[in-house]
Amino acid sequence: MTGKNATPVTLPTADGRTAWCFLWERLRTRRWMIVIALLVALGASGCAALPPLMVGRMVDRLSAPAADITAVGFPLGVMTLSIVLNAALVWLGRILFAQIAEPTVSELREEVVQHALSLDAGVLEEVGPGELVSRVSDDSRLISTAVSDILPTVLSAGTLLLISLPGLFGLHWALGFAGLVGIPMYVMALRWYLPRSGPLYREEREILGRRTSEFLDAANGRETLVVQGWSSEENRRLEAASDKSRQVENRVWRMLTRFFARNNRAEFVATATILAVGFVIVDAGWTTVGAVTAAALLYHRLFDPVATVFQTFDTVQEAGIALRRLAGVTQTPLRATARMNRPGVRVAGSVVASGLSLQGARHSFDGTRQVLTDVDLTVAPGESVALVGSTGAGKTTAARLLAGVLPVQHGRAVLDGDDLSTLVPAELRPTVCMTSQHTHVFAGTLLQNITLGTPGKTSRTSVDEAICEMGAQWIHDLPDGVDTYVGDDGHQLSAHQQQHLALVRLHLLNPSYVILDEATAEAGSSNSRELEDACAVVIKGRGALVIAHRLSQARLADRIMVMENGRVVEDGPHEELLSSRGMYAGLWEAWTGREAH
């Protein structure tokens, strides 16, 4: 967790070229649908340009001598038909763009999540959950909205502009040049807007991502905050995060207000110029009143789509930043390329690893205070090692380094002579697995939760055997057994059941080494024996590092290591450490005295 003055850690953001290449790779398979959608947008714009021209035709016919109502029948019919066709084509275009957008954004989101799940867990923990959640939810939603809703509007406005300007020149060259008067003003408005909007929207997305992280952290740790009496301080922190979000959004709206004012001035000046020029050329007899009417209406017809484009330009800008943020996740480096068939390491059931160790490991989260200092820790195949010590001694950090969850900053984390940093999760996880007291139940059936690490590769018989070996008969006592749906909308598991479920899953994975970080801490006194027995089954026959919540569990280990202030201060079997009358002996006396009471 970063300090208050620390620079927030975020995932990388891709440059524009990389982001658009990232998007085009998914769009290219739908290029023919894109072509059809563009043709539909062009047809809709052509239909939208006809009504102003037909109104001008009706004005001329009705102003002619001896005109009657029948003179407007044809232009009125064409105008009605064009309105109907425009509505139909706009509707069809939105459907086509939605069919392009939703699968594309879904593929983007899936690829980002897949890449994120392949990252080191330490990377995700460093940036916080809100950073990734905001990218795969808020950012992907922005892209979906931009492609399915805003892109059709932008294309419609663009094609209508391409049709309308030649139309103005077709009515009269002077009216065409009058319509061009507004373009420099639009360009100046955009030149003012673009340099300011990009950085501001990027800042907005980053602040919203950090706010999401703050709220998720508070929600996940709400019980601790209440128990420790930190709720007021946390509320102030959340208020500060929300205030930063509000301030940046206010800056965005102030910028947009000034931008729209510039656009409105351009609309007024151009319309007034067309009417003034029209008055002159009609008075000179160079054109008709109907032509000027058509020109004014044709230019006015551009107001809504152009204004809509400008009004949605902020969303387009935000979507561009969102796309860069999504693409940036895929640029986060993974572990080094896997070296398959590496001798001595069991990959998917091959040769069992010969040793797991930390060598001279040092680690610091803030770059100043050392959490670990020159830690040497070895777990041999089949050996159980208990790690004990006071809170903050560095036990969990050491375990996470040994599991490959955190990268080693100084020293080495080694599996059979090879650095863990050289192994991708597909190599490491079949050999080394870790579980802690902070478990998670995924929405789905219990069977899906149990076989999460080996989907489609584990038989129901193997699952039933694992449940039986782990003493988790309560699973079969549920309404639908292993097919019981769990999660927020399903059957709610107790804390000890969640922990038991994690241990069953770990046992089924059958790794060579297990690391248990206070895996029985969630159980009350009535359930502690059940979880301790399950831990004993998981440890049996495997190399194991156990951060013991109860010293009765540590006593059963082959070897006990005591940590204090980030260092290993004692190492040996239970009886040997008791006889040495050191720190472990004091901890044991305190523990047995508490148990006696």
Summary of the structure (lengths in Angstrom):
residues: 597
radius of gyration: 34.1
end to end distance: 37.3
largest distance: 122.9
contacts: 1937
relative contact order: 0.09
helix: 65%
strand: 10%
